[in-house]
Amino acid sequence: MVIIREENAADVSAREALLDDVFGLERFEKTCERLRAGRLPANGLSLIAEINGEVVGTVRLWHVNAGGVSDALVLGPLAVAKRVHSKGIGARLMRAALNRASLAGHSSVILVGDAAYYNRFGFSASLTDGLWLPGPVERERLLALELKSGSLSRAFGLVKATGDWAEVGTLSDLVGESAEGLRKAA
Ligand SMILES: CC(C)(COP(=O)(O)OP(=O)(O)OC[C@H]1O[C@@H](n2cnc3c(N)ncnc32)[C@H](O)[C@@H]1OP(=O)(O)O)[C@@H](O)C(=O)NCCC(=O)NCCS
């Protein structure tokens, strides 16, 4: 049975292995990665698909300001393990993510992907005419969905990452740790 649920810390390595498998390491060169790198995803909007305890799908959404629209999100990456493609898992992840984003009050969702897949969820390139990303993107793959009708009508400009920064050790933490290590070694 497929379970769609929120991701937790124990899922991270399985999610990363799945993304490596599906996209390869080039995934870190994608323009959308510039909107995600170093940031935390939106609260409650990292989802996992699981079969018998095994992670087989992932989707996450990230806070952005989309050309002046401050409560927008960027979706991605969406990935499902090859061995379970075409069983509706991608669609379930998408619908769950979009429902949660809507319930959380977000106005719109942007992504880079194939319109032939994302049209079915209501995404369209016609909503992104006034937007650009911090890197190259094929215009026909820059898609958006309004969760609140008309929310992107005045969107114009760069899509910028606005999520909280993920916590990393500060330089003073590192210096403090090595000083402590030296003290113990002495
Ligand atoms: C895209 C993806 C997440 C879909 O997952 P899934 O669980 O197989 O999706 P669903 O079962 O909901 O839908 C499958 C249908 O979508 C179609 N589909 C999948 N990718 C598609 C694409 N890029 N363009 C058009 N249709 C696509 C399949 O052919 C299938 O059609 P069918 O139902 O007529 O057989 C999965 O194929 C995947 O991980 N692909 C590689 C990573 C990727 O491309 N991610 C999206 C970023 S653009």
The ligand as a MOL file (V3000), in Angstrom:
LIG
                    3D

  0  0  0     0  0            999 V3000
M  V30 BEGIN CTAB
M  V30 COUNTS 48 50 0 0 0
M  V30 BEGIN ATOM
M  V30 1 C 7.2270 12.5980 -13.4740 0
M  V30 2 C 7.0540 11.5020 -12.4260 0
M  V30 3 C 7.2420 12.1260 -11.0530 0
M  V30 4 C 5.6550 10.9190 -12.5300 0
M  V30 5 O 5.5000 9.9580 -11.5040 0
M  V30 6 P 4.4550 8.7460 -11.6670 0
M  V30 7 O 4.1940 8.2040 -10.3210 0
M  V30 8 O 4.9310 7.8170 -12.7030 0
M  V30 9 O 3.2030 9.6010 -12.1880 0
M  V30 10 P 1.7000 9.1650 -12.3720 0
M  V30 11 O 1.5360 7.7080 -12.1540 0
M  V30 12 O 0.8920 10.1140 -11.5740 0
M  V30 13 O 1.4520 9.5230 -13.8990 0
M  V30 14 C 2.0380 8.7350 -14.8680 0
M  V30 15 C 1.6360 9.2490 -16.2390 0
M  V30 16 O 2.3320 10.4960 -16.4750 0
M  V30 17 C 3.0420 10.3730 -17.6800 0
M  V30 18 N 4.2510 11.1410 -17.5860 0
M  V30 19 C 5.3020 10.9410 -16.7580 0
M  V30 20 N 6.2650 11.8660 -17.0010 0
M  V30 21 C 5.7780 12.6480 -17.9890 0
M  V30 22 C 6.3300 13.7480 -18.6730 0
M  V30 23 N 7.5240 14.2500 -18.3940 0
M  V30 24 N 5.5590 14.3020 -19.6490 0
M  V30 25 C 4.3440 13.8070 -19.9470 0
M  V30 26 N 3.7830 12.7580 -19.3220 0
M  V30 27 C 4.5150 12.1800 -18.3510 0
M  V30 28 C 3.3350 8.8940 -17.8080 0
M  V30 29 O 3.5880 8.5330 -19.1480 0
M  V30 30 C 2.0620 8.2720 -17.3000 0
M  V30 31 O 1.0730 8.2710 -18.2940 0
M  V30 32 P -0.0390 7.1180 -18.2990 0
M  V30 33 O -0.8220 7.3070 -17.0340 0
M  V30 34 O -0.8110 7.4470 -19.5250 0
M  V30 35 O 0.7180 5.8370 -18.3140 0
M  V30 36 C 8.0570 10.3420 -12.6290 0
M  V30 37 O 7.9070 9.8800 -13.9540 0
M  V30 38 C 9.5080 10.7300 -12.4030 0
M  V30 39 O 9.9970 10.6800 -11.2850 0
M  V30 40 N 10.1620 11.0940 -13.4950 0
M  V30 41 C 11.5700 11.4630 -13.4490 0
M  V30 42 C 11.7670 12.7650 -12.7350 0
M  V30 43 C 10.9590 13.8740 -13.3340 0
M  V30 44 O 10.8850 14.0250 -14.5470 0
M  V30 45 N 10.3680 14.6840 -12.4140 0
M  V30 46 C 9.5580 15.7870 -12.7810 0
M  V30 47 C 10.3850 16.9780 -13.0380 0
M  V30 48 S 9.9140 17.7000 -14.5570 0
M  V30 END ATOM
M  V30 BEGIN BOND
M  V30 1 1 1 2
M  V30 2 1 2 3
M  V30 3 1 2 4
M  V30 4 1 2 36
M  V30 5 1 4 5
M  V30 6 1 5 6
M  V30 7 2 6 7
M  V30 8 1 6 8
M  V30 9 1 6 9
M  V30 10 1 9 10
M  V30 11 2 10 11
M  V30 12 1 10 12
M  V30 13 1 10 13
M  V30 14 1 13 14
M  V30 15 1 14 15
M  V30 16 1 15 16
M  V30 17 1 15 30
M  V30 18 1 16 17
M  V30 19 1 17 18
M  V30 20 1 17 28
M  V30 21 1 18 19
M  V30 22 1 18 27
M  V30 23 2 19 20
M  V30 24 1 20 21
M  V30 25 1 21 22
M  V30 26 2 21 27
M  V30 27 1 22 23
M  V30 28 2 22 24
M  V30 29 1 24 25
M  V30 30 2 25 26
M  V30 31 1 26 27
M  V30 32 1 28 29
M  V30 33 1 28 30
M  V30 34 1 30 31
M  V30 35 1 31 32
M  V30 36 2 32 33
M  V30 37 1 32 34
M  V30 38 1 32 35
M  V30 39 1 36 37
M  V30 40 1 36 38
M  V30 41 2 38 39
M  V30 42 1 38 40
M  V30 43 1 40 41
M  V30 44 1 41 42
M  V30 45 1 42 43
M  V30 46 2 43 44
M  V30 47 1 43 45
M  V30 48 1 45 46
M  V30 49 1 46 47
M  V30 50 1 47 48
M  V30 END BOND
M  V30 END CTAB
M  END
